[in-house]
């Protein structure tokens, strides 16, 4: 496959986009784990979510 005189630009662009998408996926996965851990700490400390309460709890 010949990409012509712009081959280096095309390959560089696609490589950078792939790297950025991969970094974002890793960042979101790490943040998800941190948020789940923070939520577990809150619940262990007695803080509950409003969505977890029943109508009779209010």
N, CA, C and O atoms as CSV, one atom per row, in Angstrom:
chain,resi,resn,atom,element,x,y,z
A,1,UNK,N,N,0.852,-1.172,0.000
A,1,UNK,CA,C,0.000,0.000,0.000
A,1,UNK,C,C,0.900,1.238,0.000
A,1,UNK,O,O,1.746,1.410,0.878
A,2,UNK,N,N,0.702,2.071,-0.978
A,2,UNK,CA,C,1.492,3.281,-1.111
A,2,UNK,C,C,0.672,4.473,-0.640
A,2,UNK,O,O,-0.428,4.720,-1.136
A,3,UNK,N,N,1.209,5.198,0.308
A,3,UNK,CA,C,0.521,6.362,0.848
A,3,UNK,C,C,1.000,7.665,0.218
A,3,UNK,O,O,0.517,8.739,0.577
A,4,UNK,N,N,1.912,7.584,-0.687
A,4,UNK,CA,C,2.381,8.761,-1.392
A,4,UNK,C,C,3.335,9.603,-0.571
A,4,UNK,O,O,3.922,9.124,0.400
A,5,UNK,N,N,3.489,10.868,-0.965
A,5,UNK,CA,C,4.465,11.728,-0.296
A,5,UNK,C,C,4.068,12.120,1.126
A,5,UNK,O,O,4.888,12.662,1.868
A,6,UNK,N,N,2.814,11.852,1.515
A,6,UNK,CA,C,2.336,12.222,2.846
A,6,UNK,C,C,2.319,11.042,3.816
A,6,UNK,O,O,1.661,11.099,4.854
A,7,UNK,N,N,3.027,9.995,3.485
A,7,UNK,CA,C,3.017,8.778,4.294
A,7,UNK,C,C,3.455,9.037,5.735
A,7,UNK,O,O,2.835,8.533,6.671
A,8,UNK,N,N,4.502,9.806,5.915
A,8,UNK,CA,C,4.990,10.041,7.276
A,8,UNK,C,C,3.957,10.823,8.089
A,8,UNK,O,O,3.775,10.549,9.275
A,9,UNK,N,N,3.281,11.789,7.471
A,9,UNK,CA,C,2.243,12.561,8.157
A,9,UNK,C,C,1.074,11.662,8.541
A,9,UNK,O,O,0.574,11.743,9.663
A,10,UNK,N,N,0.638,10.814,7.629
A,10,UNK,CA,C,-0.501,9.924,7.882
A,10,UNK,C,C,-0.173,8.934,8.989
A,10,UNK,O,O,-0.966,8.755,9.913
A,11,UNK,N,N,0.970,8.297,8.907
A,11,UNK,CA,C,1.360,7.305,9.911
A,11,UNK,C,C,1.536,7.963,11.273
A,11,UNK,O,O,1.111,7.406,12.285
A,12,UNK,N,N,2.156,9.140,11.313
A,12,UNK,CA,C,2.345,9.858,12.569
A,12,UNK,C,C,1.001,10.252,13.177
A,12,UNK,O,O,0.795,10.098,14.381
A,13,UNK,N,N,0.099,10.754,12.360
A,13,UNK,CA,C,-1.216,11.174,12.851
A,13,UNK,C,C,-1.985,10.002,13.439
A,13,UNK,O,O,-2.516,10.097,14.545
A,14,UNK,N,N,-2.047,8.906,12.708
A,14,UNK,CA,C,-2.773,7.744,13.209
A,14,UNK,C,C,-2.122,7.181,14.471
A,14,UNK,O,O,-2.820,6.727,15.378
A,15,UNK,N,N,-0.798,7.206,14.535
A,15,UNK,CA,C,-0.100,6.711,15.730
A,15,UNK,C,C,-0.403,7.579,16.944
A,15,UNK,O,O,-0.640,7.063,18.036
A,16,UNK,N,N,-0.396,8.892,16.756
A,16,UNK,CA,C,-0.696,9.795,17.864
A,16,UNK,C,C,-2.136,9.639,18.343
A,16,UNK,O,O,-2.390,9.638,19.548
A,17,UNK,N,N,-3.068,9.509,17.422
A,17,UNK,CA,C,-4.469,9.322,17.801
A,17,UNK,C,C,-4.638,8.008,18.551
A,17,UNK,O,O,-5.343,7.964,19.559
A,18,UNK,N,N,-4.014,6.950,18.084
A,18,UNK,CA,C,-4.107,5.657,18.766
A,18,UNK,C,C,-3.520,5.752,20.177
A,18,UNK,O,O,-4.082,5.193,21.119
A,19,UNK,N,N,-2.399,6.451,20.326
A,19,UNK,CA,C,-1.779,6.601,21.643
A,19,UNK,C,C,-2.672,7.417,22.571
A,19,UNK,O,O,-2.817,7.072,23.744
A,20,UNK,N,N,-3.267,8.485,22.071
A,20,UNK,CA,C,-4.137,9.316,22.901
A,20,UNK,C,C,-5.371,8.545,23.337
A,20,UNK,O,O,-5.776,8.632,24.496
A,21,UNK,N,N,-5.974,7.792,22.429
A,21,UNK,CA,C,-7.150,6.987,22.783
A,21,UNK,C,C,-6.777,5.944,23.834
A,21,UNK,O,O,-7.533,5.727,24.781
A,22,UNK,N,N,-5.644,5.309,23.681
A,22,UNK,CA,C,-5.194,4.318,24.664
A,22,UNK,C,C,-4.959,4.971,26.027
A,22,UNK,O,O,-5.339,4.409,27.055
A,23,UNK,N,N,-4.345,6.138,26.043
A,23,UNK,CA,C,-4.114,6.853,27.303
A,23,UNK,C,C,-5.442,7.202,27.968
A,23,UNK,O,O,-5.582,7.055,29.182
A,24,UNK,N,N,-6.414,7.661,27.191
A,24,UNK,CA,C,-7.715,7.993,27.745
A,24,UNK,C,C,-8.417,6.771,28.328
A,24,UNK,O,O,-9.041,6.863,29.385
A,25,UNK,N,N,-8.322,5.639,27.659
A,25,UNK,CA,C,-8.940,4.413,28.162
A,25,UNK,C,C,-8.310,4.010,29.493
A,25,UNK,O,O,-9.019,3.655,30.434
A,26,UNK,N,N,-6.988,4.065,29.571
A,26,UNK,CA,C,-6.288,3.717,30.813
A,26,UNK,C,C,-6.657,4.699,31.917
A,26,UNK,O,O,-6.894,4.286,33.052
A,27,UNK,N,N,-6.710,5.980,31.607
A,27,UNK,CA,C,-7.059,7.015,32.581
A,27,UNK,C,C,-8.470,6.799,33.119
A,27,UNK,O,O,-8.695,6.914,34.324
A,28,UNK,N,N,-9.407,6.492,32.253
A,28,UNK,CA,C,-10.782,6.251,32.684
A,28,UNK,C,C,-10.862,5.004,33.555
A,28,UNK,O,O,-11.583,5.006,34.553
A,29,UNK,N,N,-10.146,3.943,33.207
A,29,UNK,CA,C,-10.155,2.723,34.009
A,29,UNK,C,C,-9.581,2.973,35.406
A,29,UNK,O,O,-10.128,2.488,36.397
A,30,UNK,N,N,-8.495,3.721,35.487
A,30,UNK,CA,C,-7.888,4.028,36.788
A,30,UNK,C,C,-8.824,4.902,37.607
A,30,UNK,O,O,-8.999,4.663,38.802
A,31,UNK,N,N,-9.429,5.912,36.986
A,31,UNK,CA,C,-10.346,6.798,37.698
A,31,UNK,C,C,-11.573,6.033,38.189
A,31,UNK,O,O,-12.068,6.294,39.286
A,32,UNK,N,N,-12.061,5.098,37.391
A,32,UNK,CA,C,-13.207,4.280,37.799
A,32,UNK,C,C,-12.883,3.498,39.065
A,32,UNK,O,O,-13.687,3.450,39.997
A,33,UNK,N,N,-11.709,2.888,39.096
A,33,UNK,CA,C,-11.308,2.117,40.288
A,33,UNK,C,C,-11.170,3.023,41.507
A,33,UNK,O,O,-11.575,2.649,42.607
A,34,UNK,N,N,-10.604,4.202,41.320
A,34,UNK,CA,C,-10.449,5.136,42.437
A,34,UNK,C,C,-11.807,5.608,42.955
A,34,UNK,O,O,-12.003,5.716,44.165
A,35,UNK,N,N,-12.739,5.889,42.054
A,35,UNK,CA,C,-14.066,6.332,42.472
A,35,UNK,C,C,-14.816,5.224,43.201
A,35,UNK,O,O,-15.509,5.494,44.182
A,36,UNK,N,N,-14.690,3.976,42.738
A,36,UNK,CA,C,-15.329,2.851,43.419
A,36,UNK,C,C,-14.755,2.675,44.815
A,36,UNK,O,O,-15.495,2.388,45.756
A,37,UNK,N,N,-13.442,2.841,44.963
A,37,UNK,CA,C,-12.806,2.722,46.267
A,37,UNK,C,C,-13.270,3.844,47.192
A,37,UNK,O,O,-13.543,3.600,48.367
A,38,UNK,N,N,-13.361,5.064,46.679
A,38,UNK,CA,C,-13.830,6.190,47.475
A,38,UNK,C,C,-15.272,5.961,47.931
A,38,UNK,O,O,-15.621,6.267,49.071
A,39,UNK,N,N,-16.093,5.431,47.054
A,39,UNK,CA,C,-17.481,5.141,47.402
A,39,UNK,C,C,-17.554,4.073,48.493
A,39,UNK,O,O,-18.369,4.173,49.411
A,40,UNK,N,N,-16.701,3.053,48.391
A,40,UNK,CA,C,-16.661,2.017,49.442
A,40,UNK,C,C,-16.257,2.618,50.788
A,40,UNK,O,O,-16.806,2.248,51.826
A,41,UNK,N,N,-15.294,3.549,50.770
A,41,UNK,CA,C,-14.870,4.200,52.009
A,41,UNK,C,C,-15.999,5.023,52.611
A,41,UNK,O,O,-16.198,4.988,53.825
A,42,UNK,N,N,-16.738,5.759,51.801
A,42,UNK,CA,C,-17.871,6.532,52.296
A,42,UNK,C,C,-18.926,5.628,52.904
A,42,UNK,O,O,-19.435,5.905,53.991
A,43,UNK,N,N,-19.261,4.542,52.207
A,43,UNK,CA,C,-20.288,3.632,52.704
A,43,UNK,C,C,-19.838,2.942,53.986
A,43,UNK,O,O,-20.657,2.684,54.868
A,44,UNK,N,N,-18.546,2.638,54.100
A,44,UNK,CA,C,-18.034,2.031,55.322
A,44,UNK,C,C,-18.098,3.023,56.482
A,44,UNK,O,O,-18.231,2.619,57.638
A,45,UNK,N,N,-18.005,4.311,56.180
A,45,UNK,CA,C,-18.072,5.340,57.211
A,45,UNK,C,C,-19.493,5.735,57.578
A,45,UNK,O,O,-19.694,6.606,58.425
A,46,UNK,N,N,-20.480,5.106,56.951
A,46,UNK,CA,C,-21.860,5.392,57.298
A,46,UNK,C,C,-22.577,6.322,56.350
A,46,UNK,O,O,-23.774,6.562,56.510
A,47,UNK,N,N,-21.877,6.852,55.367
A,47,UNK,CA,C,-22.518,7.725,54.387
A,47,UNK,C,C,-23.209,6.841,53.361
A,47,UNK,O,O,-22.597,5.923,52.815
A,48,UNK,N,N,-24.478,7.115,53.098
A,48,UNK,CA,C,-25.213,6.313,52.120
A,48,UNK,C,C,-25.622,7.170,50.933
A,48,UNK,O,O,-25.658,8.397,51.017
A,49,UNK,N,N,-25.926,6.510,49.837
A,49,UNK,CA,C,-26.395,7.205,48.648
A,49,UNK,C,C,-27.885,7.432,48.740
A,49,UNK,O,O,-28.616,6.589,49.259
A,50,UNK,N,N,-28.336,8.561,48.242
A,50,UNK,CA,C,-29.770,8.851,48.260
A,50,UNK,C,C,-30.529,7.842,47.425
A,50,UNK,O,O,-31.670,7.516,47.754
A,51,UNK,N,N,-29.932,7.336,46.353
A,51,UNK,CA,C,-30.617,6.370,45.506
A,51,UNK,C,C,-30.780,5.026,46.217
A,51,UNK,O,O,-31.589,4.200,45.795
A,52,UNK,N,N,-30.026,4.802,47.283
A,52,UNK,CA,C,-30.113,3.543,48.007
A,52,UNK,C,C,-31.160,3.537,49.106
A,52,UNK,O,O,-31.425,2.491,49.700
A,53,UNK,N,N,-31.776,4.721,49.395
A,53,UNK,CA,C,-32.772,4.799,50.453
A,53,UNK,C,C,-34.156,4.442,49.932
A,53,UNK,O,O,-34.462,4.637,48.756
A,54,UNK,N,N,-34.975,3.924,50.814
A,54,UNK,CA,C,-36.372,3.652,50.510
A,54,UNK,C,C,-37.192,4.901,50.808
A,54,UNK,O,O,-36.715,5.801,51.500
A,55,UNK,N,N,-38.407,4.967,50.302
A,55,UNK,CA,C,-39.277,6.114,50.543
A,55,UNK,C,C,-39.641,6.217,52.022
A,55,UNK,O,O,-39.910,7.313,52.514
A,56,UNK,N,N,-39.654,5.095,52.734
A,56,UNK,CA,C,-40.000,5.106,54.150
A,56,UNK,C,C,-38.826,5.537,55.027
A,56,UNK,O,O,-39.014,5.814,56.211
A,57,UNK,N,N,-37.597,5.600,54.454
A,57,UNK,CA,C,-36.408,5.986,55.226
A,57,UNK,C,C,-36.342,7.490,55.445
A,57,UNK,O,O,-35.622,7.943,56.335
A,58,UNK,N,N,-37.053,8.258,54.681
A,58,UNK,CA,C,-36.946,9.716,54.718
A,58,UNK,C,C,-37.565,10.301,55.924
A,58,UNK,O,O,-37.553,11.521,56.095
